[in-house]
Amino acid sequence: MDWCFCSLLWSFILLCLLVHVVCFIFGDADLTLQLASLIGHKPESRLRGLVVWVTGASSGIGEELAYQLATCGSRLVLSARREDQLNRVKQKCLEISSLKDEDVLVLPLDLLDRKSHEEKTKTVIEYFGYIDVLINNGGRSQRSLFLETRVEVYEALMELNFIGTVSLTKQVLPHMTQRGRGSVVTVSSVVGLAGAPLSTGYSASKHALQGFFNSLRTELTDFPSILISMVCPGPVQSDIVNNSFTEELNKPVAVVGSQEHKMSTSRCVRLMLVGIANGVKEMWIAQQPFLMFYYAWQYAPTVAWAMTNQLGRKRVQNFKAGVDADSAYFTKPKTS
């Protein structure tokens, strides 16, 4: 009898390991997020009726967030610098959902204008009465080598990606602690957990966000109904490369390659909403081989360094040759 029980137990353990391995190989998110996607709460039920403030909502991930949140029935605050683009996004939100005009507030916002953040937050609260979810998505990336980049670029990256995000959170969070509930979701990056060439300043700003919000989470243990969540996507189809900083503040990116090998924006955002609906504190969202990098950096950093150096060298070589640096990571297009 004991032998049969042990055999069954070992069979069950091996089956669980096999399932985890298969999910890892073919998955596009960490195992916790994959599990939530399979058996967790659906965004359509958990996010319906909530007031969600999305920064960087005029393009890319932020724009897609607006569309999917609208179809979930969330009431929206759309913020970015370009008001005309925000109005375009709002119009499409109304077309694809049952939301009414008054359910979507267009609120132009400059993360660098920190003096305006208090007033903007008051505007949202006066309009909707409260804020359920703040999604910090605004920011810019970088494509330049450190030795060729002016210090002003690093100042701009930290001011926008880190200080601007902290400033807005500083205004919204007291409202959430007063209510005793809410969610602050911040879009970080794979380079917020690891390093990558051509992104020294961008990576530094995302590392800063990781450290800040992980520390903030521990300060809010008396508020168990407040979620502090970090989203760490790998390469995703968006305009982030087009708008990247280079070695000089106002110099545009010279080469922007095809994005068809990257994860689709819609899939990335769907996983984000699943994570928010299920209270996931940190989300790793990426196709292979990037998902393997997350785990390698977490559990086998020596191996991760070897892998990063190999791919990093090729990425720099591509950049110096004037071709798309990201193509170093792919041998053929990937389908989402």
C-alpha positions, 0 to 999 in steps of 0.5 A: 500500500505504501509503495502504491501511494509513493508511486502515485505521489511521484507520478503526480509530482512528475506530471506537475513538473511536466506541465510547468515545463510545457507552460514555460516553453510555450508560454508568454508570461510567468507561471503565476500570470499564466495560471491567473489567465487560465483559472483566475478572475476575468477582467470583464467582470472585475474591472467593469465600472471601475475608474481607470486612469491611463497615462501615455494613452495616446499610442502603443500600450496605453492606447490599447489599454484604453480600448480593452478597458473600454470593452471591459466596461471601465470608465476611463481617464486618458492622459498624454501630452497630445490632446488631439490623439487622446480625442481620437482614442476616446472616439474609438473607445466609444465606438467599440464599447457601450460607454457613453461620452461622459464615461471617458475623460480626456485629460492632457498631462505632461509628466514633466510638469510636476506642479500640475499633477495635484490639479490634474488629480483633483480634476479626476476626483471631481469628475468621477468622485474617485480613482480605482486604478492608476496605470503609470504607462507614460515614458520614453525609451533610449537607443544610444551608447553610453560613451556617445550620450550626453548627460542631459539625456540621462537627466531627461530619462530619469525626470520623465520615467521615474520622477514624473511617475513618482510625482503623479503617484504621490498625488493619487495614492493618498486618495486611495489610502483614504478610501482603503482600496485601489491599484497602482500599476506601473509599466516597467520593462525586462530591462527594469530587471536586467541590463541591455546595451543601448538602454543604459539610461532607460534601464536605470529609470526602470530599475529605479521604478522597480526599487521604488514601488517594491519598497512602497508596497512594503510601506502599505501592508496596513492597506491590504486592498491596495495593489502595487503592481509592476508590469515587465514586458519584453519587446512589444509592438508599439511606438516606443522605439520611434520616440526613443531618446538618442545620444542628444536630446532632440535627435531622432532615432536613425533606424527603426526596424520591423516590429513583426517579430515582437509580441502583439500589443493586444496580447500584452495588454490582455495579460496586463488586465488579467494580472490587474484583475487577479492582484498579481504584484509583478508580471513578466510578459514576453515570448521566448527566448525573453521569458527565459531571460527573466528566469535566468536573471532571477535564478541563475545570474551567472548564466544570464550574464553569459547569455546577455553578453553574447546577444548584447555584443551582436546588438551593439554591432548591429547598431554601429552598422546602422541596422535595427539593433533589435534584430540581434535577438531574432532569426525569423519573424514570430507570430503572436 
